[in-house]
Amino acid sequence: MTDLTDTRPTPVPFDPEVQTVLDIIAADPQPPLSRDALPREGTDRMFPSNDEVIAGRAIDWEDRVIPGPDGSPAIEITVFRPRGRDGEALPALYNIHGGGMIVGHRSWETARVVDLVDELGVVGVTVEYRLAPEDPYPAGVEDCYAGFTWLAENAASLGVDAERIVVMGGSAGGGFSAAVALMARDRRGPRMAGQLLLCPMIDNTNTTVASHQYDGLGTWQRETNLLAWSCVLGDELAFSEDAPAYAAPTRAGDLSGLPPAFIEVGASELFRDEDVEYASRIWATGGQAELHVWAGGAHGFDMYMPDAEISHAALATRSSWLGRILGLVPTEA
């Protein structure tokens, strides 16, 4: 890909509260990621422990090891459940962590899941998956699909209502969530109640206006995104329109028959245009998609800038959608 830094289109400005945090981050720059220097050791200890995140709330948790796909290595998951709800079949959120499919650990998003478990009274499940380049496509997405399948098949023993499972994730996790929805449709199950796609990473070609606007700007930048796709798909397919749809859901020719989607993205990030287009293509098939483009939002703004007003608004909007999709709020007949 050509470096277009000198000809970058004018970016949409960041929200002032977002910009303040970006300035703080820029003042302490970290070494850029490279194929030969991707963090692996200790990534499970970079964020507070589960008990610290739960912080006295009435939530129980346990780690489990479940079968991997087709004889692949076993998969680790963590299950969070509201205490005192034994005997009830609760809705569930199956969360896939972000990190460009090349970095990350499920513990990085424990706070996101625990907050929703506490607020909505649902079961939360976080999944570990294989990372590229050590394990390129289709390893990661097959792990995510296998974990979702296991959750649906073992719903009763987990106290989960198999008809009310939402698959969710941010960034790469959002892309994997969209891919798992496509796989569940094409493989005829399991049923998914909805897909919550937060700034999903779904277009490998990196050709949109937004993908060039945030070359060198924001929390997840063009250079890192190019690296991620090359690690996942290899040099031949990394930026090709012939890439498989289960790697880059934008490549799917048919978006009909998918579960309801919630798609959220910042107006000031490189995934903006691909995410808006994805919602439009779902609508074109007669499908359901709720799209929110947050003015001035950087990539992952709710995690990097949790105290910003747009983050508060975004969290409330997600909860509203989840409540409606999972039947947790009354609706008029």
N, C-alpha and C positions, 0 to 999 in steps of 0.2 A: 504494500500500500504506500501511496505517496504522502510524504509529510506536508500538510497544507497549513502549518502553523502561521506562515506569513500571509496567507490569503484567507484566514479564518473568517467566516461570516460573523457579523456583530452578534454577540450573545445576548440573550434576554437577561437583564440584571437580576441578581439575587435579592431576595427579601432582606431588608436591613438587619433583622435578627440573625438570619442565616449568614449574611456577609460577615457579621461580627465574629462568629465562630470560625468561619473559613479563614479570617485574618489570623486568628490564634493558631490554627492548624498550620498555616503557611509560615508562621514565625518559628516553627520547630519542624522543618522538613525531614521526612524519613527517606531512607534510600529507596529508589524505585524497585518494584518487583522485577525479577528477571527469571527466565526459565531455570537457571541454575541456582537461584536463591529464593525459593519459595518457603515460607515458614511451615514447619511440620512439627518439630519437637516442642512440646509445651503449649501448643495452641489450646488444649483443653483446660489450661490453667490461667488463661489470659483475662478471664472475666470472673466475677464473684461466683462462688459455689451455689448450688441449688438451694441449700438451706439459707444462705445469706440473701439470696434473691427473694425467697418466700418470706423471710423475715417475720415469722410468727403467724402468718396467715394460715387459715385452716385448709391446707393443701398437703396431700401426701404425694410422694414420688418414688419411683423405682426405675432402675436401669434393667433392661432386658437384652438378651441376644437372640436374634431370630434368624431363620434360614435366609441365605442370600439367593439371588436368582440363578436357577439352573446350575447348581453346584458351585457357584462362586462363593467367596468368603462370606462368613456370617456377618450380619448387620447389627449394629448396636442402636438401640432406641432408648428414650427416656419417656416414661408415662407420668403425667401429672393429673391428679384427680381431686376434686373438692372433697374434703373430709365430711363424713356424716351423710353421704348420699348413697350408701350401700343399698343394693336392691333396686336402684333406679337405672334405667337405660338412658344415659345422657348423650347429647350431641358430642361430637368430637372435632377437634382441629388437628390436622396432620401438617406439621410445620417443617419446611425444607429450608435450611439455612443458606445465606448468600455467601459471596466470596469469589464470584466469577468462575465457579466450577474448578478453581485452582487453589484456593485457600479456604480456611474457615473450619469451624467445628460447631456441632449442634448447640453446645453450651453458650455460644456467642449470642443466641437469641432466646435464652431461657427467660429473660425478663419480659420480652414481648409475649411469650406464650403464657407465663404465669399470670401476668396482668389480665389476660383474657379469660383464663380459667377462673380467676377470682371474681372478675366482673360479671361474667355470663353464666357461671356454674356449669362449665363444660369440661370434658376430658381433653387434655392437650398431649400430643405425642410429637416428639422431635426425633429426627432420623439422622444417622450418620451415613455418608455415602463416600465412595471412592473418588479421589480427586485426580485431575489431569495435571501434568502430562504423564505421571506414572501409570495412570489408568484412564486413557482417553475414551471418548465416546465409543460404545454406548454404556460403559461401566456405571457412571454416575446415575444416569437416568433410569437404568434398569434396577439399580439399588432402590431408588426412590419409588418406582412402581411396585417392586417386590414388598417394600415396607407398607405401602398403602394396601396392597392386596392382603397382606398378613393381618393388618388392622381390621379390615372389613370381614375377613373370615373368622377372626377371633373376637369379634365385637361383643358377643354375649358374655364371654368369660371376663372381659375387661369392663363390663357394665356400660357398654356403648351401644347406642342405637345405630345400626348399620345403615339405616336410611338417611341419617343426618350427619354425614361426615363431610367437612369442607377441607380441601387441600389448599395450603397457603404457603407463601414464602415471599421474600424480597430479593430483588436483583437476580442473581443466578437461581435462588430459590423460587422466585416468581417464574422464571423461565422453565425450571424443572416442573413446577406445578402445572403450567400450561401444557407441557409435554406429557405429563402423567394423565391429564384430562384427555388429550388426544389418544393416548395409548389405551385408556379405559374404554373410550368410545370404539376404537378400532378392534380391540380384543374382546369386546362385549362384556366388560365388567372389570372391576366392581363398579357399582353405581356410586356416583359422586354427587352430593347435594349442591356443591358450588366450588368455584375456584377463586381464591382471593389472591390476586396478582399485584404485588407491590413493586412498582418501578421494575417490571420484569425485563430481563435480558433475553431477548427473543430473536434479534436480527443479527446474523453473523456477517452481513456484507458491509456494515459500517459506512453506508452511503447517504444517509439522511442528512438534512441540514443540521439537525441537532447534534448528530455525531461529530460534525466538524466544528460547531459552535463551542463545544466544551473540550477542545484540544488544548490541554494544559490548564484547564480550569475545573474547579469543583472537587468533590470527594472521590469520584471514580472517573478517571479521565480516559481520553481516546487511546493513548499509548498503552495503558494497562488493559483496555478492552481488546485491542488488537492482539496483545500477548495472550490473553485468556483464550480467545477463539483459536489461535494457532496451536495452543497446547491441547485444546479439546479435540479439534478436528484435523490437525496436521496441516502442513503447508499447502497441500493440494486442494483441500476443501475449505480451508479456514474462512475465506471470504467469498466463496462461490455460491451462486444461486442453486447449485446442484446439491448443496448440503442437505442432510436428512432432516425431516421435520421434527423428529423426536429430539434432535440436538438444538435446532433453531426453529421454534414453532411458526415463525413468520413464513417459513418455506412450505408450510402445509397448504395444499391447493384447495382444500375443502374445510371450512370451519363450521359446518352445519352439525347439528346434533350434539352440541357440547353443553355441559351443565352451565347454569348461570355464572357469569363472571363479574367480578369487581376488579376494575383496573385503575390503579392510582399511580400518578407520576408527577414529578416536579416540572414546571415549565422551564426551569433553568438546569436541565441535565441532558445528557447525551441520549437517553432512551426515550425521550419525549415523543418523537415523531413515530417511531416504530410501535409504541404502545397505543397511541391514538389511532393509528392505522389498523391495529389488531382489533380494537373495539369496533371500528367502522366495518370491518370485514365480518365480524360476528353479527352485527345488526343487518348486514346485507343478506344474510341467510335466514333472517327472521329469528335469530337467537337473542338471548338476553345478555346485556352487558351494561354495567353501571360504570361510567368513566368519570374520574376526577383528576383534573390537571391543576396542581396547586401553584398559584402565581409566586414566582421567586424561589420555589423549592429546589434545593440541590438534591442530588442522588442520595436516597436514604436519610432525608432531612429529619425524620421523626426519631432516628437513632443518634444522629450526630448532634442535632439541635432539639432535644426533647422539650425544652422550656419555651421554644418559639410558639407564637400564637397559631401559626399554620399547623404546627405539629399537634397542638390540642384539638384543632378543628378536624384534622385528618383522622385522629384516633377516634373521635366521637362519630365521625361519618362511617368508618369501618365497623364500629360496634353496631351502629344502626342497621347496616346491611346484613351483618351476621345474625342479628336478632330476627330480622325478617326472613332470611333464608332458612334459618334453623327452627323457626316457629317459636321463638322465645318472647315475642311481643304480640299482643293481640292485633288482629287485622279485621277489617270490616268484611262482612259476608258479601 
